[in-house]
Amino acid sequence: MLYQILKIFSALILLLLINKAYSQQYEDVVYLKDGSIIRGMIIEQIPNISIKIETKGNKVFEFKMDEIEKIKKEKIYENTADSLTKVQKTENIDSTSIDKEKKSTDLIKKKDTKVTSQKNDSLKQSTLANEYGYRKGKSFMTISLGYSWGFSLLQYTDIAVTDNFGMGTDVLFTTYPTSMENNYTAHSTVFGLNLTGNYHLSPKKHFDPYVKGGIGFYLWLISETDNNDKEVDLSFMDSQTAFTLGYTIGAGANYFFSKGTAINFSLGYPVYFSTGILFNIK
C-alpha cells in the first residue's frame, strides 16, 4: 500500500518537473489579424471573449477574440536572428497597442465631453424655461381695466410665498351713476383695498391660471343730482361718505410672453371682468 502511494507521488512530481521544463522552453504566441505577433505568457483567458498576455518586458495587453487569428505555444529561441526579429515585433506591437489605447482613451474623453456639453445645454434650456411664470420669491404688479358697478381701474400686487401660493393687495377705483326712483341720479365713487391670497395652478409656465380671494375696506363718496344735473341733498342716506367691509373673489390667468411681463385676464366679484398687464417687479 505504501509502495503504491510512493509510486503515485513520484509520478506526480515527475509530471510537474516535466511540465515546468516544458513551460520554460515554450511560450504563448498570439497572432493578431493585423499581422502582429505577441509573445509571452497568457495570464487570463475568458473563453470566446478576451485574453490577457504578459510579455517579457512585464507589459500586459488585452485583446478581444475577434482581433486574434490564432494562439500557439512555440519554443523559445535564444540568441538567434529569428528571436531578435520576434522580439522587435513584440516591441513594435507594444508601442502600437499603447498608441491604440491612447487613441481610444482620447475618443472616450471626446465623447464624454460631448455628452457633458449636451447635458449642460439641456440644463441651461430647462433653467431658462423655469425663469418664466409664477415662482417663489418673485413679486408682481398688475394694472388692469375692468367693469364692476361701472368701469374700473385696478392695481394688484402679489408676492409669491411659494411656487403656488401668494399674498398681496388689490386696489380698486370705480365711479358709476345710479338712477333713483325720484328720477334723480346718484353718482358713486368707490375706493377699495383688499388683502388677498391666491393659488397658482401652473407655476413656472408661460400659461398661469389662478384662483384668488380676500377681504377689505371700501370707501364710498356719493352725490346726487336732479334732472338738471344740479346737486341736491341725498334722498337715501344722511352722509355723502360711507365705509363698508367687503370681499373679493375671482379666477383668472396670466400669459407670460417674456420673463417679466404677462397679459392678465380675470373674472370675479366685485370686478366682474378685467384685463391688463402684469409686471415682474422683483
One Martini backbone bead per residue (centre of mass of N, CA, C, O) as a GRO file, in nm:
protein
  282
    1MET     BB    1   0.059   0.061  -0.024
    2LEU     BB    2   0.301   0.256   0.018
    3TYR     BB    3   0.426   0.202  -0.257
    4GLN     BB    4   0.193   0.319  -0.432
    5ILE     BB    5   0.202   0.606  -0.320
    6LEU     BB    6   0.494   0.666  -0.405
    7LYS     BB    7   0.449   0.628  -0.706
    8ILE     BB    8   0.239   0.852  -0.744
    9PHE     BB    9   0.409   1.085  -0.626
   10SER     BB   10   0.646   1.056  -0.827
   11ALA     BB   11   0.480   1.103  -1.083
   12LEU     BB   12   0.386   1.390  -1.014
   13ILE     BB   13   0.665   1.517  -0.992
   14LEU     BB   14   0.751   1.449  -1.279
   15LEU     BB   15   0.528   1.609  -1.422
   16LEU     BB   16   0.603   1.884  -1.303
   17LEU     BB   17   0.890   1.894  -1.418
   18ILE     BB   18   0.813   1.866  -1.714
   19ASN     BB   19   0.625   2.113  -1.726
   20LYS     BB   20   0.840   2.320  -1.642
   21ALA     BB   21   1.039   2.261  -1.871
   22TYR     BB   22   0.838   2.320  -2.095
   23SER     BB   23   0.764   2.614  -2.010
   24GLN     BB   24   1.064   2.719  -2.044
   25GLN     BB   25   1.066   2.643  -2.369
   26TYR     BB   26   0.781   2.780  -2.378
   27GLU     BB   27   0.541   2.998  -2.545
   28ASP     BB   28   0.311   3.233  -2.596
   29VAL     BB   29   0.134   3.290  -2.913
   30VAL     BB   30  -0.003   3.581  -3.073
   31TYR     BB   31  -0.210   3.615  -3.357
   32LEU     BB   32  -0.293   3.878  -3.546
   33LYS     BB   33  -0.485   4.013  -3.806
   34ASP     BB   34  -0.260   4.254  -3.856
   35GLY     BB   35   0.031   4.071  -3.814
   36SER     BB   36   0.082   4.052  -3.527
   37ILE     BB   37   0.311   3.955  -3.250
   38ILE     BB   38   0.272   3.785  -2.934
   39ARG     BB   39   0.492   3.734  -2.654
   40GLY     BB   40   0.435   3.501  -2.372
   41MET     BB   41   0.191   3.501  -2.102
   42ILE     BB   42  -0.102   3.371  -2.020
   43ILE     BB   43  -0.313   3.514  -1.747
   44GLU     BB   44  -0.593   3.545  -1.916
   45GLN     BB   45  -0.913   3.367  -1.995
   46ILE     BB   46  -1.204   3.429  -2.194
   47PRO     BB   47  -1.416   3.255  -2.347
   48ASN     BB   48  -1.487   3.414  -2.652
   49ILE     BB   49  -1.357   3.711  -2.565
   50SER     BB   50  -1.063   3.713  -2.392
   51ILE     BB   51  -0.715   3.820  -2.339
   52LYS     BB   52  -0.412   3.798  -2.135
   53ILE     BB   53  -0.072   3.923  -2.189
   54GLU     BB   54   0.269   3.868  -2.082
   55THR     BB   55   0.563   4.002  -2.124
   56LYS     BB   56   0.899   4.032  -2.072
   57GLY     BB   57   0.841   4.350  -2.001
   58ASN     BB   58   0.576   4.345  -1.813
   59LYS     BB   59   0.348   4.363  -2.024
   60VAL     BB   60  -0.006   4.419  -2.054
   61PHE     BB   61  -0.247   4.262  -2.276
   62GLU     BB   62  -0.564   4.315  -2.440
   63PHE     BB   63  -0.778   4.088  -2.631
   64LYS     BB   64  -0.993   4.019  -2.861
   65MET     BB   65  -1.101   3.745  -3.033
   66ASP     BB   66  -1.159   3.910  -3.309
   67GLU     BB   67  -0.832   3.990  -3.326
   68ILE     BB   68  -0.767   3.683  -3.348
   69GLU     BB   69  -0.626   3.418  -3.526
   70LYS     BB   70  -0.405   3.281  -3.317
   71ILE     BB   71  -0.290   3.023  -3.077
   72LYS     BB   72   0.040   2.944  -2.947
   73LYS     BB   73   0.307   2.716  -2.886
   74GLU     BB   74   0.653   2.807  -2.857
   75LYS     BB   75   0.973   2.796  -2.892
   76ILE     BB   76   1.249   2.917  -2.737
   77TYR     BB   77   1.473   3.157  -2.873
   78GLU     BB   78   1.825   3.202  -2.849
   79ASN     BB   79   2.043   3.401  -3.009
   80THR     BB   80   1.873   3.487  -3.267
   81ALA     BB   81   1.746   3.636  -3.538
   82ASP     BB   82   1.460   3.537  -3.495
   83SER     BB   83   1.431   3.639  -3.206
   84LEU     BB   84   1.488   3.937  -3.264
   85THR     BB   85   1.250   3.980  -3.454
   86LYS     BB   86   1.028   3.904  -3.246
   87VAL     BB   87   1.099   4.120  -3.037
   88GLN     BB   88   1.054   4.362  -3.223
   89LYS     BB   89   0.758   4.302  -3.275
   90THR     BB   90   0.674   4.323  -2.982
   91GLU     BB   91   0.761   4.618  -2.944
   92ASN     BB   92   0.579   4.728  -3.167
   93ILE     BB   93   0.309   4.633  -3.044
   94ASP     BB   94   0.339   4.785  -2.785
   95SER     BB   95   0.331   5.065  -2.919
   96THR     BB   96   0.067   5.026  -3.077
   97SER     BB   97  -0.115   4.967  -2.831
   98ILE     BB   98  -0.066   5.234  -2.689
   99ASP     BB   99  -0.182   5.407  -2.918
  100LYS     BB  100  -0.461   5.279  -2.916
  101GLU     BB  101  -0.526   5.345  -2.622
  102LYS     BB  102  -0.498   5.652  -2.650
  103LYS     BB  103  -0.712   5.692  -2.870
  104SER     BB  104  -0.944   5.567  -2.709
  105THR     BB  105  -0.930   5.768  -2.472
  106ASP     BB  106  -0.975   6.025  -2.640
  107LEU     BB  107  -1.253   5.940  -2.751
  108ILE     BB  108  -1.395   5.915  -2.479
  109LYS     BB  109  -1.348   6.206  -2.390
  110LYS     BB  110  -1.503   6.337  -2.624
  111LYS     BB  111  -1.774   6.202  -2.562
  112ASP     BB  112  -1.802   6.306  -2.271
  113THR     BB  113  -1.791   6.606  -2.348
  114LYS     BB  114  -2.041   6.602  -2.530
  115VAL     BB  115  -2.245   6.500  -2.321
  116THR     BB  116  -2.197   6.725  -2.113
  117SER     BB  117  -2.276   6.958  -2.302
  118GLN     BB  118  -2.566   6.860  -2.354
  119LYS     BB  119  -2.655   6.867  -2.057
  120ASN     BB  120  -2.598   7.169  -2.012
  121ASP     BB  121  -2.791   7.271  -2.231
  122SER     BB  122  -3.045   7.141  -2.113
  123LEU     BB  123  -3.026   7.282  -1.835
  124LYS     BB  124  -3.032   7.571  -1.945
  125GLN     BB  125  -3.309   7.552  -2.084
  126SER     BB  126  -3.463   7.474  -1.828
  127THR     BB  127  -3.388   7.728  -1.665
  128LEU     BB  128  -3.509   7.935  -1.862
  129ALA     BB  129  -3.796   7.824  -1.850
  130ASN     BB  130  -3.822   7.874  -1.528
  131GLU     BB  131  -3.827   8.198  -1.554
  132TYR     BB  132  -4.103   8.162  -1.607
  133GLY     BB  133  -4.347   8.277  -1.430
  134TYR     BB  134  -4.456   8.159  -1.139
  135ARG     BB  135  -4.249   8.221  -0.836
  136LYS     BB  136  -4.054   8.206  -0.587
  137GLY     BB  137  -3.967   8.541  -0.468
  138LYS     BB  138  -4.168   8.698  -0.635
  139SER     BB  139  -4.292   9.010  -0.777
  140PHE     BB  140  -4.618   9.152  -0.862
  141MET     BB  141  -4.780   9.373  -1.110
  142THR     BB  142  -5.118   9.491  -1.183
  143ILE     BB  143  -5.276   9.653  -1.463
  144SER     BB  144  -5.633   9.734  -1.486
  145LEU     BB  145  -5.931   9.693  -1.674
  146GLY     BB  146  -6.286   9.720  -1.579
  147TYR     BB  147  -6.599   9.573  -1.443
  148SER     BB  148  -6.854   9.660  -1.220
  149TRP     BB  149  -7.053   9.909  -1.158
  150GLY     BB  150  -6.821  10.007  -1.335
  151PHE     BB  151  -6.565  10.140  -1.454
  152SER     BB  152  -6.227  10.018  -1.385
  153LEU     BB  153  -5.943  10.054  -1.169
  154LEU     BB  154  -5.655   9.836  -1.126
  155GLN     BB  155  -5.436   9.708  -0.851
  156TYR     BB  156  -5.195   9.450  -0.828
  157THR     BB  157  -5.031   9.269  -0.558
  158ASP     BB  158  -4.773   9.000  -0.566
  159ILE     BB  159  -4.639   8.753  -0.340
  160ALA     BB  160  -4.430   8.475  -0.358
  161VAL     BB  161  -4.412   8.227  -0.121
  162THR     BB  162  -4.452   8.019  -0.339
  163ASP     BB  163  -4.504   7.861  -0.636
  164ASN     BB  164  -4.835   7.880  -0.566
  165PHE     BB  165  -4.834   8.089  -0.327
  166GLY     BB  166  -4.999   8.412  -0.253
  167MET     BB  167  -4.966   8.761  -0.151
  168GLY     BB  168  -5.179   9.071  -0.125
  169THR     BB  169  -5.314   9.347  -0.318
  170ASP     BB  170  -5.618   9.538  -0.380
  171VAL     BB  171  -5.695   9.810  -0.601
  172LEU     BB  172  -5.991  10.021  -0.624
  173PHE     BB  173  -6.148  10.210  -0.899
  174THR     BB  174  -6.479  10.366  -0.913
  175THR     BB  175  -6.746  10.495  -1.134
  176TYR     BB  176  -7.110  10.562  -1.096
  177PRO     BB  177  -7.442  10.553  -1.191
  178THR     BB  178  -7.779  10.604  -1.034
  179SER     BB  179  -8.109  10.547  -1.063
  180MET     BB  180  -8.383  10.692  -0.923
  181GLU     BB  181  -8.720  10.713  -0.835
  182ASN     BB  182  -8.703  11.050  -0.859
  183ASN     BB  183  -8.503  11.091  -1.114
  184TYR     BB  184  -8.252  11.078  -0.986
  185THR     BB  185  -7.884  11.093  -0.948
  186ALA     BB  186  -7.634  10.876  -0.848
  187HIS     BB  187  -7.291  10.936  -0.750
  188SER     BB  188  -7.023  10.699  -0.749
  189THR     BB  189  -6.725  10.659  -0.548
  190VAL     BB  190  -6.471  10.395  -0.534
  191PHE     BB  191  -6.262  10.263  -0.271
  192GLY     BB  192  -6.042   9.974  -0.266
  193LEU     BB  193  -5.908   9.738  -0.006
  194ASN     BB  194  -5.735   9.425  -0.037
  195LEU     BB  195  -5.666   9.119   0.112
  196THR     BB  196  -5.481   8.854  -0.047
  197GLY     BB  197  -5.521   8.524  -0.187
  198ASN     BB  198  -5.331   8.288  -0.400
  199TYR     BB  199  -5.361   8.023  -0.653
  200HIS     BB  200  -5.128   7.847  -0.855
  201LEU     BB  201  -5.148   7.585  -1.097
  202SER     BB  202  -4.886   7.685  -1.308
  203PRO     BB  203  -4.585   7.707  -1.246
  204LYS     BB  204  -4.330   7.799  -1.459
  205LYS     BB  205  -4.521   7.913  -1.688
  206HIS     BB  206  -4.674   8.074  -1.936
  207PHE     BB  207  -4.933   7.946  -1.821
  208ASP     BB  208  -5.132   8.111  -1.540
  209PRO     BB  209  -5.352   7.988  -1.340
  210TYR     BB  210  -5.605   8.122  -1.101
  211VAL     BB  211  -5.699   8.183  -0.758
  212LYS     BB  212  -5.905   8.410  -0.546
  213GLY     BB  213  -5.903   8.595  -0.221
  214GLY     BB  214  -6.076   8.851  -0.003
  215ILE     BB  215  -6.044   9.133   0.222
  216GLY     BB  216  -6.203   9.468   0.300
  217PHE     BB  217  -6.218   9.813   0.215
  218TYR     BB  218  -6.478  10.072   0.158
  219LEU     BB  219  -6.507  10.383  -0.017
  220TRP     BB  220  -6.780  10.618  -0.024
  221LEU     BB  221  -6.874  10.860  -0.277
  222ILE     BB  222  -7.174  11.066  -0.265
  223SER     BB  223  -7.402  11.192  -0.510
  224GLU     BB  224  -7.681  11.420  -0.613
  225THR     BB  225  -7.905  11.469  -0.895
  226ASP     BB  226  -8.101  11.620  -1.101
  227ASN     BB  227  -8.235  11.676  -1.412
  228ASN     BB  228  -8.020  11.943  -1.416
  229ASP     BB  229  -7.749  11.862  -1.266
  230LYS     BB  230  -7.822  11.929  -0.973
  231GLU     BB  231  -7.722  11.941  -0.663
  232VAL     BB  232  -7.841  11.740  -0.395
  233ASP     BB  233  -7.976  11.597  -0.152
  234LEU     BB  234  -7.985  11.313  -0.006
  235SER     BB  235  -8.247  11.057  -0.023
  236PHE     BB  236  -8.091  10.773   0.117
  237MET     BB  237  -7.876  10.946   0.293
  238ASP     BB  238  -7.689  11.140   0.523
  239SER     BB  239  -7.413  11.070   0.387
  240GLN     BB  240  -7.141  11.104   0.149
  241THR     BB  241  -6.999  10.896   0.346
  242ALA     BB  242  -6.861  10.551   0.331
  243PHE     BB  243  -6.801  10.250   0.520
  244THR     BB  244  -6.697   9.917   0.417
  245LEU     BB  245  -6.718   9.586   0.405
  246GLY     BB  246  -6.540   9.337   0.206
  247TYR     BB  247  -6.498   9.141  -0.097
  248THR     BB  248  -6.303   8.897  -0.288
  249ILE     BB  249  -6.346   8.709  -0.601
  250GLY     BB  250  -6.160   8.476  -0.824
  251ALA     BB  251  -6.048   8.426  -1.170
  252GLY     BB  252  -5.747   8.348  -1.371
  253ALA     BB  253  -5.483   8.467  -1.607
  254ASN     BB  254  -5.149   8.425  -1.722
  255TYR     BB  255  -4.940   8.543  -2.001
  256PHE     BB  256  -4.609   8.476  -2.078
  257PHE     BB  257  -4.400   8.663  -2.320
  258SER     BB  258  -4.197   8.700  -2.082
  259LYS     BB  259  -4.016   8.696  -1.792
  260GLY     BB  260  -4.179   8.992  -1.683
  261THR     BB  261  -4.442   8.952  -1.881
  262ALA     BB  262  -4.810   8.983  -1.884
  263ILE     BB  263  -5.125   8.873  -1.952
  264ASN     BB  264  -5.445   8.966  -1.806
  265PHE     BB  265  -5.721   8.764  -1.675
  266SER     BB  266  -6.053   8.836  -1.517
  267LEU     BB  267  -6.291   8.694  -1.279
  268GLY     BB  268  -6.565   8.835  -1.060
  269TYR     BB  269  -6.566   8.992  -0.727
  270PRO     BB  270  -6.663   9.309  -0.803
  271VAL     BB  271  -6.507   9.232  -1.055
  272TYR     BB  272  -6.617   9.081  -1.331
  273PHE     BB  273  -6.399   9.209  -1.536
  274SER     BB  274  -6.052   9.189  -1.664
  275THR     BB  275  -5.763   9.368  -1.812
  276GLY     BB  276  -5.393   9.335  -1.842
  277ILE     BB  277  -5.069   9.405  -1.695
  278LEU     BB  278  -4.784   9.220  -1.601
  279PHE     BB  279  -4.518   9.268  -1.355
  280ASN     BB  280  -4.187   9.226  -1.269
  281ILE     BB  281  -4.053   9.375  -0.954
  282LYS     BB  282  -3.836   9.111  -0.845
   0.00000   0.00000   0.00000
